[in-house]
Amino acid sequence: MPSGRGGGRTASVPPSWNPLRVTGTAMPANLLLACKLIVVAFLVNVAIALYLLLAKRLFGLRGGALVEERERERDIGWEALERTAPGG
């Protein structure tokens, strides 16, 4: 029959040192930190994806392949050499 002091507990560990109770008290702070880290990682990934979409002109953003081809034609040939030459 359990004694009146322990409330029916048969564990030999005192309630103040119970591992489930100790780790359970720290869980909300850890979960909050984990959620913050997940949100920050998600925002960093979105920023990187947006940068790549814009910088590489993917899916037609910023003119797409047409603008890329025009820039390539402008930078290749004698006109480009004459335009960038020191004396010209």
C-alpha positions as a Markdown table, in Angstrom:
| # | Residue | x | y | z |
|---|---|---|---|---|
| 1 | Met | 0.0 | 0.0 | 0.0 |
| 2 | Pro | 1.5 | 3.4 | -1.0 |
| 3 | Ser | 2.4 | 5.9 | 1.7 |
| 4 | Gly | 0.5 | 9.2 | 1.9 |
| 5 | Arg | 3.6 | 11.3 | 1.4 |
| 6 | Gly | 4.5 | 10.1 | -2.2 |
| 7 | Gly | 1.0 | 10.2 | -3.6 |
| 8 | Gly | 1.2 | 6.7 | -4.9 |
| 9 | Arg | 4.5 | 7.0 | -6.7 |
| 10 | Thr | 6.8 | 4.0 | -6.6 |
| 11 | Ala | 9.8 | 5.7 | -8.2 |
| 12 | Ser | 13.0 | 6.0 | -6.2 |
| 13 | Val | 13.9 | 9.4 | -7.8 |
| 14 | Pro | 12.7 | 12.4 | -5.8 |
| 15 | Pro | 10.2 | 14.5 | -7.8 |
| 16 | Ser | 12.6 | 17.5 | -8.0 |
| 17 | Trp | 15.2 | 15.4 | -9.9 |
| 18 | Asn | 12.8 | 13.5 | -12.1 |
| 19 | Pro | 14.4 | 13.6 | -15.6 |
| 20 | Leu | 11.0 | 13.9 | -17.4 |
| 21 | Arg | 10.1 | 16.9 | -15.3 |
| 22 | Val | 13.4 | 18.6 | -15.6 |
| 23 | Thr | 13.6 | 18.3 | -19.4 |
| 24 | Gly | 9.9 | 19.1 | -19.8 |
| 25 | Thr | 10.3 | 22.5 | -18.2 |
| 26 | Ala | 13.0 | 23.5 | -20.7 |
| 27 | Met | 11.0 | 22.3 | -23.8 |
| 28 | Pro | 9.0 | 25.5 | -24.5 |
| 29 | Ala | 12.2 | 27.6 | -24.7 |
| 30 | Asn | 13.8 | 25.0 | -26.9 |
| 31 | Leu | 10.8 | 24.8 | -29.2 |
| 32 | Leu | 10.7 | 28.5 | -29.4 |
| 33 | Leu | 14.3 | 28.7 | -30.4 |
| 34 | Ala | 13.9 | 25.9 | -32.9 |
| 35 | Cys | 10.9 | 27.7 | -34.5 |
| 36 | Lys | 12.9 | 30.9 | -34.8 |
| 37 | Leu | 15.8 | 29.0 | -36.4 |
| 38 | Ile | 13.4 | 27.3 | -38.9 |
| 39 | Val | 11.8 | 30.7 | -39.8 |
| 40 | Val | 15.3 | 32.3 | -40.3 |
| 41 | Ala | 16.5 | 29.4 | -42.4 |
| 42 | Phe | 13.3 | 29.6 | -44.5 |
| 43 | Leu | 13.8 | 33.4 | -45.1 |
| 44 | Val | 17.4 | 32.9 | -46.1 |
| 45 | Asn | 16.4 | 30.2 | -48.6 |
| 46 | Val | 13.7 | 32.5 | -50.1 |
| 47 | Ala | 16.2 | 35.3 | -50.4 |
| 48 | Ile | 18.7 | 33.0 | -52.1 |
| 49 | Ala | 16.1 | 31.7 | -54.5 |
| 50 | Leu | 15.0 | 35.3 | -55.4 |
| 51 | Tyr | 18.5 | 36.3 | -56.0 |
| 52 | Leu | 19.2 | 33.4 | -58.3 |
| 53 | Leu | 15.9 | 34.0 | -60.2 |
| 54 | Leu | 16.8 | 37.7 | -60.8 |
| 55 | Ala | 20.5 | 37.4 | -61.3 |
| 56 | Lys | 20.4 | 34.5 | -63.7 |
| 57 | Arg | 17.3 | 35.9 | -65.5 |
| 58 | Leu | 15.4 | 32.6 | -64.9 |
| 59 | Phe | 11.8 | 32.2 | -66.2 |
| 60 | Gly | 12.0 | 35.4 | -68.3 |
| 61 | Leu | 12.7 | 37.7 | -65.3 |
| 62 | Arg | 14.5 | 40.9 | -66.2 |
| 63 | Gly | 14.1 | 40.1 | -69.9 |
| 64 | Gly | 15.3 | 36.6 | -69.9 |
| 65 | Ala | 17.2 | 35.0 | -72.8 |
| 66 | Leu | 16.5 | 37.9 | -75.2 |
| 67 | Val | 18.4 | 40.4 | -73.1 |
| 68 | Glu | 21.1 | 38.0 | -72.4 |
| 69 | Glu | 21.6 | 37.4 | -76.2 |
| 70 | Arg | 21.6 | 41.2 | -76.9 |
| 71 | Glu | 24.3 | 41.7 | -74.2 |
| 72 | Arg | 26.4 | 38.9 | -75.6 |
| 73 | Glu | 26.2 | 40.4 | -79.2 |
| 74 | Arg | 27.1 | 43.8 | -77.8 |
| 75 | Asp | 30.2 | 42.5 | -76.0 |
| 76 | Ile | 31.5 | 40.3 | -78.9 |
| 77 | Gly | 33.2 | 41.6 | -82.0 |
| 78 | Trp | 35.3 | 44.6 | -83.2 |
| 79 | Glu | 32.8 | 47.2 | -82.0 |
| 80 | Ala | 33.2 | 45.9 | -78.4 |
| 81 | Leu | 37.0 | 46.0 | -78.8 |
| 82 | Glu | 37.0 | 49.5 | -80.2 |
| 83 | Arg | 34.6 | 50.7 | -77.5 |
| 84 | Thr | 36.7 | 49.3 | -74.7 |
| 85 | Ala | 40.2 | 50.1 | -76.1 |
| 86 | Pro | 42.1 | 52.7 | -74.2 |
| 87 | Gly | 42.7 | 55.0 | -77.2 |
| 88 | Gly | 39.3 | 54.7 | -78.8 |
